[in-house]
Structure formats: structure tokens, C-alpha cells
Amino acid sequence: MELQEDYYLVLKLNTQPLFIMDINYKALQELIAIDSPTGFTHHAAEYCMQYLRDLGYSPQLTQKGAVTCSLGEQPTLSIAGHIDTLGAIVSAIKPDGTLQISLLNGLSLNMAEGEYCRIHTQDEKIYTGTLLLNNPSVHANNKVSTIERTIESMHIRIDELVKTKEDVTKLGIAVGDIIAFDTRYQELPSGFIKSRYLDNKAGCLVLFEIARSAKASGKSYPVELFFSNYEEVGHGATGGYASTIKDMLVIDMGVVGNNVEGVEEACSICAKDSSGPYDYTFRKTLVELARKHNIAHRVDVYPFYGSDGSAAWRAGQQFRVALIGMGVAASHGVERTHKKGIEATVDLCMAYLETI
């Protein structure tokens, strides 16, 4: 009970952010609006690079398509977030002119049913459609409510006059085309932000804010920002860093749900996820800083989760790794977070940078 009371005391006290400017939530909305399912992240990468150039930095694009940006000389700390999101890819064109899909990792079909989408063709045409159950009309199918939602029982209905496979191929749609689902971004007066893909474009916003704060303060930090582009499929942060990196701070969503500690209006500090425990000493330092500066936080264990830090370790990187991020509800579905959680995450990052 004491821990619960202490937590809410910290949440109440954290009314004035430590950083020196208001967060640029317009950048979050713009980044989320850019379709970037895993394997189709080049437009989002260019946005990140231009944003950092406009701040006066010199970002670089790795051969693999990730974005890196040094905030000072000889960086020893990588702060990593990922620009790739969930989505789908066309796996077949059905005889009736609808599309079979293959998921780009863990999209929840139950929460995506009925969602509008965009189909990106190889010749850069964009068509719209909807993810639907096969035979979705309740007036023609009295088992609509009980059918299991799988990629075999669902399809994309294209918003064009197509009735056959040949009709679809004439549009230029083909196997391998990328499917991105509508985001439904809303920023609410209560401070909540709800949208698809807060995992992890809200984390990328934190990286933007670190860069903005550093530039505005005139300080140089031994930090390299790393925007990975294959996190959702497990190999985003396997390499591409400066040779001087010793530690990695991963900024990704904090879990909100049953049997976990996270809340949307605080920063979650992950002790362990499915890949194992994160560095104890690094995590302890972050917790102590959060307590010292009255930053709203929760220490948590995520039961079904992996991160760019997991990928780095599995690739043989010898970094110390810590994982933090704003609490995000309904992950891989219709997600929601709160500005307080984003602010707390930026605060904790900036507090840590002052120690290195």
C-alpha cells in the first residue's frame, strides 16, 4: 500500500517538466500519418532526417535504412526508438478481386477488423480498402459474431470496380504490395492521445525532444540517436551504431494491462521482458533519478514483449541495455497514451543525460 501511495504522490508532484520547452506534438501527428509498416519505412526515415536537419544536426542513413544522429562527439550512449509499425502485405489476389494478406508481425485482427487501409503498389500508386471478414454481412451470414478472425477468414476489399483477379492486376496491385491501416489519430483536451502506432512513434517523439532540448540548451552530449526500422520483426537494432557505443537506452512503449504496473500517465521502467532481464545497474540508476526528480514512473515486468535491446543482445552487442517508455494501452490495436507519460519519459532521459 505504501508503494501505491508513494507512486501517486510522485504523479501529483510531477506538474512541471524538467525540460525547457513544450513538446512538439505536431511532429508526432505528422510522423504517425506517414505509412511505415516494417519493410516500407523510407518515407518515415526521410521525415526523421529532415526534422533533425532542421534542428541543425547531420543525421545519417545506414545501409539497412535506419537513421542515426550524433548529439556530440564520440558517443557512448545509443538512445534507440523504432519507426516501423505493424501492417500487412498482399500475399495473394483472390478470384473474386479481394486480397489475401500476410501480417507484418503482431497486428490484432480482432481490433483491426473493419479498419480502412491504403495499398501501396510498386509503381507508387495508392489504393484504399477495408479489412473485412469473409462474407461479412450479417444478413447473409448468421455466424459473423462467432467466426474466428484469422488471415484465412478475412480479406481486403478494394475500393475499385473489381470483380476478378484480372481486374485487380490491371490496377497494378500485386503480391508483395504493402498495406497500411488508418491511424485515427486524436489529441484530446484531457491530455490523452489515441492512435494506431503510438508503438513506437511516440517513442520517436521522445528522441526528437531530446535532440530539440540539447540544441536549445547549447549542450553537447555523448549520445547517438538511433531510429531502427525492423524492430517489429526482431532485428531492427542488431547493428549500425557508432563504434564507441557502450550503453543503449531503448525508448519503446510501456505495457498497460492486467497483471502489469504501467499506466498511461507515467514512464514505465522495464526490469524484464520475454527476452530476459535488462541491466540491473542501469535500471537502478534510472529509478533513482526518477525518484530524485519526482518523475512519475513505474518499474514493471512485461510478460509478452521484446525490444531493440533484445535484438542488440542477440546479435552479440556488448552494451548495457535499459528499456523505458510511456504507458500505452491496447497495444497493437487502437492504442492510447497520455501527454504526462510522454513528458515523464523525456524528463527521465534528460535527467540521465545530465549524468553522463
N, C-alpha and C positions, 0 to 999 in steps of 0.2 A: 504493500500500500504506500510506503514511503517513496518508492521509486516512481509510482504513478503521480503522486503529489509533486515530487521534485520535477518531473517532466513537464507538467502543466504550468508550474511556476516558471520554468525556463521559457516555455512557449509564450507566456504572458509578458515576460521581461524583454523578449526579443522584438521590440517595436521599432527600433532604429537600426537599419542595416549598417554594417561596418564599412561597406564600400562607398565610393564617393559620388555615385551618380545613380539616377533612376535606370532600371533595367529597360533595355530596348526590346519590348515585346513585339514590336512591328517586325523585327528580324526573325523572331520565332514563327510568326504567321507566314511570312514570306518563304522561309525555309520549308515549313510543313507543306506549303502549297506546291512545292516542286516535287513531282513524282520521282521517287528514288528507291524502288524495290531493289533488293540485292541483285547485282549484276547490271544495274541500269542507273548508276549513281553519278554519271559525269556532269549532269546539269547541276545537281546539288553541290558537287565538288567545286565547280566553277563559281557558284554563288559564294561558297565559303572563302575561296581565294580572293574574289573581288572585295568581299567585306573586309578581309584582313588587309588587302592592299589599300583600301580607302582609309584605314587606320594608320597607314604608314609602315606596315610590315612587308616582308618579302616572302610570302608563302611559296612552298614547292609542292609539285605533284609527283608522287612516287610512280615507279613503273607499273605498280599494281592499281593505281588510281586513288590512293589515299592522299590526304592533304596534310602536310607538316608545316609548322611555322615556329621559328625560334623567337623567344621574347628577350633573349640575351645571348651572350657568348658562352660557349662550352656548356650547353645544357646538360644537367644531370638528372632532371625530373621530366618524365613524359606525362602530360595530362591528356588522357585519351577519351574521346567520345565517338559514337558512330553515326554516320549519315545514312546508312542503308536501312530500309524498312521492310516490313512484310509485304507480300504481294503474291502474284501468281504469274504463270507463263502458259501460253497456249500449247497444249500437248496434242490436240487433235481437232480437226474440223468435222463435225458430225454430219451425216447425210441430210439432216433437216435444217442445216445452216446455223446451228448453235455451236458453241465452243466448249470442248473439254479442256480442263485446266490441270496443271500441276502446281502445287503450292510452293512458294518460296519461303520455306520454313513454317513457323507455328501460327499462321493465321487461324483464328477461331471461326470455323464455318458457321456455327450457330449464331455468332454475333455479326457475321458478315452477310448473312442471307438477306436479300433484298437491297443490298448496297449497290449504288451506281458505281461505274468504273470507267476507266479510259484504257483503250487498247492501242499501244504504240507499235506501229509497224516498222519494218526495217528501213523503208524508204521515208520514214519520219512523218507519215500520216497518223492522225489520231482519230479513232472512232470511239463512240460511247456505247455502254451496255449496262446490263444488270445481272448480278449473280442470283440465280433462282434455283429452287428445287425442280427436278424433272416433273412435268405435269403439275404445275403449282396451283392451278385454280381449284379452290375448294368446291366449286360447283361441278367439277369433273372428276375430283379425286377426294374421296371421303377419308383418306388415310394421311392427308397432308400433315396433320399435327403429330403423327406417331412415327413417321419415316425418319430413320437415322440420316443425319446430314453428313455425307461423305463426298469426295470428289467424283465418285461414280454415280451418285444420286443427284448431282447438281450440274448446272451448266451456266454459261454466259449467253444471255440473249442480246444480240447485236441490234442497235437502233438504226437499222438499214433494211431496205426491202430485199431480204434474202430468204430463200426457201430451200436452197440446196447447197451442197459443198461447193459447187462450181460458182454459185453466186458470191460466196464469201471469198473465194480465191481471186475473183475478178476485182475485188476491192483492194487486193494487195495484202490481205491478212493471211498469215502463215504460221505454221508451227514454230515456236521459239519467240513469238512476239510477246512483249511484256504487258502485264495487266496491273494497273494501279487503281486502288479503290479510293473513293471520295473521302476526304478528311473530316468534313463537317466541323471545321474549327470555329470555336466560340470563346471569346474572352468576356467574362461576366462581371457585373458590378460587385459581386461578392468576393472577387479575387480568384474564383475558380477559372481554370482554362480546361475546356474539354475538346478533344480531337483525337482522331487516329494519329498514331506515330509520334506521340509525346515520347515514347520509347523509340529513338532516343534523341529526337531533335530538341527536346527540352534540355538534354544534356549538352548538346552542341551550343545552345544558347549560353550555357554556363561558360563554355570555352570562349565564346565571343566576349562575354562580360569580363572575363579575366584579362583578355587582350585589351579591351577598352580601358579598364581600370589601370592597368600597367602603363598604357600610353598616356593617359590623363595625368597620372602621378609623376611621370617622368622617370620612373624606376625601371631598372633592367633586372630581370630575374633569370636564373639559370634553368629555364623551362622551355620545353618544346611541346607545342600543342600538336595533337595527332588525331585527325578525323579519319577513322577507319571506314572501310566500305564493304566489308564482308563479315561483319560481326554476327549477323543473324544466321549465318550458316557455319560459324565456328572457326573461321581462320582469318578474321579481319586484322588482328594486331600481332600476327606472327613475326613480322619484320618490317624494316623500312625506317628504323629510328636512327637518330644521330649515334655515332659510336661511343659517345661519352655518357649515355643514359645509364643511370644506376637504379632508379626507382620509377615506378609507374603508379599514378593516381588515376583510376578509372572513374569516369562520371557516367553513370547509367541509372536507369530508373530504380527507385526503391519499391519493394513489393508491399502492396496493401491488400489484406485479405484475412481470412480465418487463420488463426494459429501463427500469425506473424505480428511484429510490433509496429510496423510502419504506418504512418498517417500522411495524408497529402500535404499538410501544412508544416512539415518538418523535413529535415535531411536525415535519411537513413544511412547508417554506417554498417556495412556488411561484415560480420565476423566469419561467416562460412556460407557457401552455396553448394550446388551439386558437385562442383569440381574440387571441393575441399576448403580448408581454412585459408583466409588471407593473412598477410604478415602481421603477427601479433604486435610487434613493437610499433610498426607504422600505424596500425589501427589505434593502439593505446594513445599515441601522440595526438591523433585526430580527436579522440574522445576528450582528452584533457583540454585541448584547445576549445572545443565546443562548450565545455563546462566553464572554462575561464572567461569566455566572451559571451556567455548566455545565449548561445546559438541553439535554437530548437532542433533536437536530434533524437534519434532512436538507434540503439545498437540492435542488430537483427541477424537472424539466420534464415536464408531463403531455401525452401525445400526443392524447388524445381527451377534452376537458374544456372546460367553460365555467362561469362563476360569476356571482354577483350583481354582482361588479365589472365583468365583461364587459357585463352589461345596463346598468349605470350609464353606462359609457363610450359605448355605442352610442346611449343616449338623449341624449347631449350633455352629461352632467355633467362638470365640470372638476376632479374630485377626483384627487389622488394615490391610487392603489389598491395595496394589498398583499393577498396571499392566504396564509393558513396554516391548518393543521388537523391533527388526529391521524390517523395512518395507518389506513386502513380497507381490509381485504382483501375480495375478492369483491364489489366494488361493484355496486349494482343487483341483487343477488341475496341470498344468505344471508351477510350481512356479519359482519365481526368486527373489533374493535379491542381495545386494552389500556388499562387504567387509567393506566399510565405515559404513554401518548400523550396522553390527556386532560389529565393533570396537567401535562405539559410544555407543552401549548398554553395552559392557564390561566396557568402561570408566565410564559410569554413575553408574554402580554397584559398581566399585571400589571407586569412589568418595563418594558414600553413605556409604560404609563400613568404611571409614575413619572418619565418624561422629558418629559411634556407639561404 
